[in-house]
Amino acid sequence: MDRVKEAVKKTKKDWDDEHGRIKDTISSIQVFGKLSSSTGEQKNSLPRLNGLAQDGLAQLELFRFNLDLLAPQLPNDDEVEAVQFLLESWKQDIQSLRVSLRNANLEAKNNRKKEAQEERELLLGGGTESTIRRRNLQTKIGMTSAAESITESLRRTRQLMVQEVERNVSTLMTVEESTGVLKKAESEYKGHHSLLMRTRNLLSTMQRQDVLDRIILIIGFMLFSCAALYVVSKRIGILKLQRKVTAAIKSGMAAVITPQQMHDEL
């Protein structure tokens, strides 16, 4: 949570710094034309100043977006509510800055019209001052055109760089997500692999137990068959002896049969 608070604090500071720079830029746009008329020079062209202001407004929108992402991560509801209130205030500030920028451009346009009128009146006049003024104006127009061309080229380059950075960030996030998916898949594969190994070991144990059970059944069946054959054979011998005894009794010869003969019969 300390890291989140530090990020929120840094975002607020960056917002304040950028907000001050935009206000200075808007002030420069507002007085554009007046300074050039009074001092004969202008540090930045109007398109460059507008470009700086637009870039600053885009940066403020980015700060607001970052703070909106950080708000739900704060530890308590009071801080979240305070940040939500601040976000709404920032939204109104951005709208106010856009209105101020539009008004400043209108005022700069009026200043440039007044400056052009003064230049026209001066150029139409005669004398050495008019000639020098015309030369300076031609030089100024050439320099302004070159500066605007360079500024526009730098702005396009910056936009391309920002787009490339955003594309790289998106690609990096995609790679990180893919890495997470692969790690999850690897973890699941390891879990399934261990389960398959246990299942394979269990199947091997069951197969060995099945073979052992078959051997036991075969041996038991053989022992049972032997015992049954033994009992049957003994039973048949007893039956024969009983028939002979019964026959001897019936024929009156039972006294003649001795125990030794009975043992021999068995």
Buried (B, 14 or more C-beta within 10 A) or exposed (E): EEEBBEBBEEBBEBBEEBBEBBBEBBEBBBBBBBBBBEEEEBEBBBBBBBBBBBBBBEBBEBBBEBBEEBBEBBEEEEBBEBBBEBBEEBEEBBEEBBEBBEEBBEBBEEBBEEBEEEBEEBEEEEEEEBEEBEEEEEEBEEEBEEBBEEBEEEBEEEEEEEEEEEEEEEEEEEEEEEEEEEEEEEEEEEEEEEEEEEEEEEEEEEEEEEEEEEEEEEEEEEEEEEEEEEEEEEEEEEEEEEEBBEEBEEEEEEEEBEEEEEEEEE
